[in-house]
Amino acid sequence: MTTTAETAAAKATSVVAFDQVTKSYGNVRAVDGLSLALHPGETVALLGPNGAGKSTTLDLLLGLKHADSGTVSVFGTGPREAIVAGRVGAMLQSGGLMEEVTVAELVRLACDLHPKRFKVQDVMARAGVSQIADRKVNKLSGGQAQRVRFALATAGDSDLIVLDEPTTGMDVSARQAFWATMREQADQGRTVLFATHYLEEADAIADRVLVLHRGRLLADGTAAEIKAKAGARSVRFDLEGVIDETALRGLPFLTSLDVSGQTVRIQSADADATVHALYGLGVYPRNLEVAGLGLEQAFVAITEAEEAKQS
């Protein structure tokens, strides 16, 4: 059992510490006894289906909302104290931007307000907004507005950067450039926490993945560990002629089946047994491939299994 002294020590050495945090809106419990800790230099992806509590968790971390019970600490202090000290930079998808000012004016204001400010030109260059410095903020595209929000989040030398759906609206090249910049931030010892619906980003970028479900921490580990936790593998093959889906659905350890034309995709809790039984049906699969689940498939499998438990 964790002692009070051990909990206090963890809070003091962690970048972020949630200790049995609960937050409700009426009868809806958005965060339910959440405990977790983030450590210096980690890049952490926060995943979860809609309504999992991701946004509320970020709001609690940033001091925008207060927990009903439990404690949230950031660098051993309250969230607002850490933010006032300039230790936290945040990029919120829902965050509004001042209108009728230019990008340069807005970034300059953010730099001036930060206790450990960076040079305006450096901030704009890093965020990729130098070319639109003179454009009014209300004339920006969605992707441009996201890059401006990133500039505001990195206007000073913060130790923790919090990002909520940071690449929404960005094209592929802008997303690649954004994550290259974030890797540089992490390499400099900063902790990066980001919530995203782009699971391929989490798979490629994050050192650690947190999966929330109904306000609870359902999984915590590397992307590889999360995939392994799903306990299933994917099987893909082609069949000629008429495909008997009823027979395929009777295969042992089958967890999902998708037939598209002559191509069959299966998820199985025991791929070896499923493939052995497949040959026992008297069919001869061509182009057979067996592989571990991708992070997106594993995420769906884990959350659906949890839903089934609670239904």
N, C-alpha and C positions, 0 to 999 in steps of 0.2 A: 504494500500500500504506500502511495506517495505521501510523504509527510508535508506539513505546512512549510517547514524550512526548505525542503526540496522544491516545492512549488514556487516559493519566493526566489530561490536561486535560479530556477529556470526562467522566470520572468525577467530577472535582472540581466541574464546573458543572452536572451532571445531578442531578435528584432521585433517580432510580434508574438504575443502570447494570449490565447483565448482560454479561459478556465471556466468550464461549465456555463457557457453563455447561452442565455435564452432571450428571445425577442418575439413578441406576439402582436398581431394586429386583430383586435377583437378575438374571435374564436380561431383564427388562423395562426399557428405557431410557425413563423418564418425561419427561426433559428432555434434549435432544440438541444440544449445541453452540449453545445459545441466546444470542444477542447482541441487546440492545435498550437504548434509553435513554428515560427519561421526563423531561419538562422542566417547569419551574415554570408553574402555572396551567392545565395541560392537564386535560381530562376524557377519560379513555381507557377504552374498552371492551375487555375481554379475552374473545375468543370461541374456541370450538373444540368439536368433538364430544366425547362422553364418552371419556375415556382420552387426551385430547389433551395433558394435562400442565398444565392450568390451576391445579388445586389445589396441585400440587407447586411450580409457579412462585411462587404466592403464599406458600407455606410457606417457600421459600428467601428470598424478599424479606423476610419477617418474622423470619427467623432461627430458625424452628421446625425447619428441616432444614438440613443443610450439604451443599454441592455436593461431588460426587466430584472434579470438576475445574472450572477456570474461577473467576471471581470475581464476587461480588455486592456492590455498594456502594450505600449509601443516604445521600444528602447527603455523599458523599465519605468515609464511614466504613463500618464493618461494620453490618449490619442491627440487631444488638442494641444497639450504642452509640447509634444513632439513636433507637431506641425508648426506651431509658433516659433520653435527653435530652428525651423528650416530643415528638419531631418527627413521630411516626407514630401514627395512630389506625386501628384495624382492627375490622372487623365480619365475623366468620367464621360461615358458615352452620352449621358443625358445633360452634361454640363453646358449651360448656355454661354455664348460668347457676346461680348459687348459689340453693338452694332455702330455703324457710322464712324468707325475708327479704322485706320489701316492696320495691316498685319504687323508692321514694324512698330507702330505706336503701342499696340496691345502687348507685344513681346517685351518692349522696353519697360512698360509698366510692371510686368511680372518680374523682370530682372531687378528693377528698382525696389520692389517690395520684399525680395528674398534676402534673408540675413547673410547668405553666402552666395551672392550673385555671380553669374557668369557674364561674359561680354555678349551684348545683344547680337552682334554679327555671328559669333560662334554658335549661339543657340539657334539662330535661324538657319545657318548652314547645316548643322547637325540634324535639324528637323526637316530639311529640304523645302524651306519656304522662302529662301532668299529671292527667288525669281518673282514671288508675288508680294514682296515687302510693301509695295505701295497700293495694293488692292484693298478695297474696303472689305471688312470682315463679312458683311451681309451679302457680298457678291461671290462668295466662295462656293465651290462644289463641295459635296459631302466628303470626298477624300481629302481635299485641301483643308477643310475645317478640322478633320481629324489630325492632320499634321500640325496645324496651329495649336490644337489642344496638347499635342505632344511637346511642342516648344514650351508651352506654359508649364507643363509638368516638369520640365528639365531646365528651367530658367536659372537654377542655382545648384549648388553642390549638395544634393540630398542623398541620404544613405539608403532610403527605401523609395522605390518607384512603384506606384499602384496604377494599373491599367485596366479599364473596363471596356472590353470589346474594342481594342485599340485600332484594328485594321479594317473595321467596317467602312465600306465605301471606297477603300483603296484598291487600285488595280494591282496586278500581279507584281510588276516591277517595283511599285511603291511599297508593297508589303515586304518584298525581299530586302529592300533598302532599310525599311523600318527595323526589321529583325536583326539585320547586320549591326545597326546602331545599338540595339538593345543588348546584343552580345558584348559589344564594347563596354557598355555600362556595367554589365555583370563581371566582365574581366577586370574591371577597376575596383571590384570588391563590393559593389552595390547589390542590394537584394531587390529582385524584380518579382512582383506578383501580378499576374494577369488573368482575367476571366475572358474566355473566348468560346465561340461556337465553332470555330475552325479547328477541329480536332487534329488535323495534320500539323497545324502550328504547334500545338501542345506536344505532339509526338516528336517533332523536329527540334524544338527549342528548349523545352522544360527539363531541368534536372530532376524535378519532382512534380507529381500530379496529385491533386486533391480532388476527390469526387464527392460532391454534396448531393444528398437526396432527402427531400422533406426536412431540410434544416439540420441534418445529421451528417457526420463525416463517414461516408460509406467505404472509401478506399483512400489509401495514402501510400505512395511509393513512386518508384521510377516508372516511366512509360512501359518498360519491359515487365516490371512486376505487376502493373495493372492488367496488362494483356494476359499474363500467366494466371492472375486471379480469376479471370473469366472462365478458366477451366475448359475451354473448347478450342477446336481447330476448324479451319475451313477446308472443304473438299470441293474441287471444281473439275468437271469432266464434260465431254460431249458424247451424245448417244445418237445413233442413226435410227431412222424409222419412228414409229409411234411410241411415245414415252408414256409408260404406265405410272402416273403420279401416285396412285393409291398404293402400289407396291413399294415405291420409293419412300412414302411416308411411314411404311412399316419397318424401315431399317432401324436396327438397334442404335441407341444413344443419339438419335437425331434430335437436334434442338431447333433447326429451321431448314426450310427447303424453298428454293426459288428455281423455277424452270422458265427459261427465256429461249424460245426457238428450240434448238437442239442442245443448248448448253444448260447444264444442271449445276447449281451452287448449293452446297450443304454446309451447315455448321453441326459439328458432332462433339459430344463430350468424350468420345473414344474413337478417334478417326481410324485406327487400325481395325477395330471390330466392325465399324461401319463399312469400310472398303471390302473387308473379307465377306461380309454379308451381301454386299452389292454383287460380287461375282457369283455368289450362291443363288442370286435371282436368275442367273443365266444370261445376263446382259454383259456386254463387253465395252467398258468405258474407254474412250480415246482421249488423248491429251490430259491425262489424269494429273492433277496438281493437289498436293496437300501442304497446307501452310498454317502458321499461327495466325490468330486474329490480329487485324490492325487495331489501333487504339479506338477508332470509332466503333468498330464491331464489338470490341471488348466492353466499351462504355455502355453500349445498348444492352449487351447481354447482362452486365452487372446490374444496371438499373431496372431492367425488366424482371430479373430474378427477385430483386427487392420488392418490386410492386406485387409480384405474385405472392410473396410471403405475407404482405400486409393486406391483401384482398380477402 
